[in-house]
Amino acid sequence: MLALTLVQIILSIGCNLTGRLTLSKLLAFSSIDSLVLAITLKVCCTILIDAVYIQSEVFHNRFFAFLNFVHLKNKLRNILWVVAILVWILSLSKDLMIYDRISAMIIYFVSKPRSIGSITFSYASGILFILIISVSSVLSQFVNFFFDETHNPGPHKKTRLGSVALIVRIGIWAGGFLIAVAAVGIPLDKISILIGALGVGIGFGLQNLVNNLVSGIIIAFERPIQIGDTIEVGGKTGTVQEIGVRSSQINNGEGANIIVPNGDLLSQQLINWTQYNRNKLVRVMINIPYKSDFRKARDLIIEELKKNEKIMLDPAPSVTVDSFSENSINYEVKFWIADLSDVSYLRNELMMDIIESFTKNEIQIL
């Protein structure tokens, strides 16, 4: 920017020395004005970025969470710089009195009708079409964030808004496409040709894509799974993080998200552990030698089960003889817990309590 200003000043001095006073004044004024505007725009961009950051730190609401300032900082800076450069170029062209000529050339270029075969179009209509589709995509992401609980839902966090959000997103995309088509003036007969071409494409290799899209719509209305559900499909177990139009994300609890096509969710056997509640039946095998007091061992196990407040009393826990082995009798302990996320913890605590109780009563465990 400084280099351009310096060039303009040098040209202004040269014009002044050669007697072209009007051009000299024009270059001098535009150089100073463009330099001041450039500095002003830079300061404004910096202030705006800092203001958004301060607001995101002070107000912890979902809007500023949607902005996700840490990840969008560079993108926001780039967008602001592009806007600032366009404003600066616009101002410079006005100062140099070439704005009308350039704008007329651009308008003529983008508005000029062009033909490919029998189809007539212009670059302006294409730009408008892309702009409307882009706005629809942004609105879809906005809706997805505010209605979907996709950001690390906890074990107790289950919502039905995921399916509603999916339907709304599909409606936004469909509405955006129809508005874009109407805005650019594409006739319906051309749309029918496009749909026919799409049908041919489906026949030649887009079956999986269309299957996943249709499956996403079916999942949205039928709701076999919801965000926060713990499911098992294709040998993979995890918590549903997101239900998308084409695919869904499942967190496996080990730091990885599994992307599952929606078609697989409907075509494969799917186990939903939390569709109606989070109850879970837990089984524990305990083996004691034949010389032990069987009834006392059973009573001690039942006593430990009743002590644990997280073990459900209805259905009641049970301790039954499962089988006999060569050196031991095998008890099967069955009990229900209210939240399947507590399985590992409760199982460990129960086993520790049983071992401690058996040790005090001189009962061995094999």
GIBEL-V784687 format. One record per backbone hydrogen bond with DSSP energy under -0.5 kcal/mol. CO is the residue of the C=O (numbers start at 1). NH is the residue of the N-H. If there is no record, write none. Layout:
co->CO nh->NH
co->CO nh->NH
This chain:
co->1 nh->5
co->2 nh->6
co->3 nh->7
co->4 nh->8
co->5 nh->9
co->6 nh->10
co->7 nh->11
co->8 nh->12
co->9 nh->13
co->10 nh->14
co->11 nh->15
co->12 nh->16
co->13 nh->17
co->14 nh->18
co->15 nh->20
co->16 nh->19
co->19 nh->21
co->20 nh->24
co->21 nh->25
co->22 nh->26
co->23 nh->27
co->24 nh->28
co->25 nh->29
co->26 nh->30
co->27 nh->31
co->28 nh->32
co->29 nh->33
co->30 nh->34
co->31 nh->35
co->32 nh->36
co->33 nh->37
co->34 nh->38
co->35 nh->39
co->36 nh->40
co->37 nh->41
co->38 nh->42
co->39 nh->43
co->40 nh->44
co->41 nh->45
co->42 nh->46
co->43 nh->47
co->44 nh->48
co->45 nh->49
co->46 nh->50
co->47 nh->51
co->48 nh->52
co->49 nh->53
co->50 nh->54
co->51 nh->55
co->52 nh->56
co->53 nh->57
co->54 nh->58
co->55 nh->59
co->58 nh->60
co->59 nh->61
co->61 nh->65
co->62 nh->66
co->63 nh->67
co->64 nh->68
co->64 nh->69
co->68 nh->71
co->68 nh->72
co->69 nh->73
co->72 nh->76
co->73 nh->77
co->74 nh->78
co->75 nh->79
co->76 nh->80
co->77 nh->81
co->78 nh->82
co->79 nh->83
co->80 nh->84
co->81 nh->85
co->82 nh->86
co->83 nh->87
co->84 nh->88
co->85 nh->89
co->86 nh->90
co->87 nh->91
co->88 nh->92
co->89 nh->93
co->90 nh->94
co->91 nh->95
co->92 nh->96
co->93 nh->98
co->93 nh->99
co->94 nh->97
co->98 nh->102
co->99 nh->103
co->100 nh->104
co->101 nh->105
co->102 nh->106
co->103 nh->107
co->104 nh->108
co->105 nh->109
co->106 nh->110
co->107 nh->111
co->108 nh->112
co->110 nh->124
co->114 nh->121
co->116 nh->119
co->118 nh->120
co->119 nh->116
co->121 nh->114
co->122 nh->126
co->123 nh->127
co->124 nh->128
co->125 nh->129
co->126 nh->130
co->127 nh->131
co->128 nh->132
co->129 nh->133
co->130 nh->134
co->131 nh->135
co->132 nh->136
co->133 nh->137
co->134 nh->138
co->135 nh->139
co->136 nh->140
co->137 nh->141
co->138 nh->142
co->139 nh->143
co->140 nh->144
co->141 nh->145
co->142 nh->146
co->143 nh->147
co->144 nh->148
co->148 nh->150
co->150 nh->152
co->154 nh->157
co->156 nh->158
co->159 nh->227
co->160 nh->163
co->160 nh->164
co->161 nh->165
co->162 nh->166
co->163 nh->167
co->164 nh->168
co->165 nh->169
co->166 nh->170
co->167 nh->171
co->168 nh->172
co->169 nh->173
co->170 nh->174
co->171 nh->175
co->172 nh->176
co->173 nh->177
co->174 nh->178
co->175 nh->179
co->176 nh->180
co->177 nh->181
co->178 nh->182
co->179 nh->183
co->180 nh->184
co->181 nh->185
co->181 nh->186
co->185 nh->187
co->187 nh->190
co->187 nh->191
co->188 nh->192
co->189 nh->193
co->190 nh->194
co->191 nh->195
co->192 nh->196
co->193 nh->197
co->194 nh->198
co->195 nh->199
co->196 nh->200
co->197 nh->201
co->198 nh->202
co->199 nh->203
co->200 nh->204
co->201 nh->205
co->201 nh->206
co->202 nh->205
co->206 nh->210
co->207 nh->211
co->208 nh->212
co->209 nh->213
co->210 nh->214
co->211 nh->215
co->212 nh->216
co->213 nh->217
co->214 nh->218
co->215 nh->219
co->216 nh->220
co->217 nh->221
co->218 nh->222
co->219 nh->223
co->226 nh->229
co->227 nh->159
co->229 nh->231
co->229 nh->240
co->230 nh->273
co->230 nh->274
co->231 nh->238
co->232 nh->271
co->233 nh->236
co->236 nh->233
co->238 nh->231
co->239 nh->251
co->240 nh->228
co->242 nh->244
co->242 nh->249
co->246 nh->262
co->247 nh->244
co->248 nh->260
co->249 nh->241
co->249 nh->242
co->250 nh->252
co->250 nh->258
co->251 nh->239
co->256 nh->252
co->257 nh->259
co->258 nh->250
co->258 nh->260
co->259 nh->261
co->260 nh->248
co->261 nh->264
co->261 nh->265
co->262 nh->266
co->263 nh->267
co->264 nh->268
co->269 nh->234
co->270 nh->272
co->271 nh->232
co->271 nh->273
co->272 nh->275
co->278 nh->340
co->280 nh->337
co->282 nh->335
co->284 nh->333
co->286 nh->331
co->287 nh->366
co->288 nh->329
co->289 nh->292
co->292 nh->294
co->293 nh->297
co->294 nh->298
co->295 nh->299
co->296 nh->300
co->297 nh->301
co->298 nh->302
co->299 nh->303
co->300 nh->304
co->301 nh->305
co->302 nh->306
co->303 nh->307
co->304 nh->308
co->307 nh->309
co->308 nh->311
co->310 nh->312
co->310 nh->338
co->318 nh->334
co->320 nh->322
co->320 nh->332
co->323 nh->330
co->327 nh->290
co->328 nh->325
co->329 nh->288
co->329 nh->331
co->330 nh->322
co->330 nh->323
co->331 nh->286
co->331 nh->333
co->332 nh->320
co->332 nh->334
co->333 nh->284
co->334 nh->318
co->335 nh->282
co->336 nh->312
co->337 nh->280
co->339 nh->342
co->340 nh->343
co->342 nh->346
co->343 nh->347
co->344 nh->348
co->345 nh->349
co->346 nh->350
co->347 nh->351
co->348 nh->352
co->349 nh->353
co->350 nh->354
co->351 nh->355
co->352 nh->356
co->353 nh->357
co->354 nh->358
co->355 nh->359
co->356 nh->360
co->357 nh->361
co->358 nh->363
co->359 nh->362
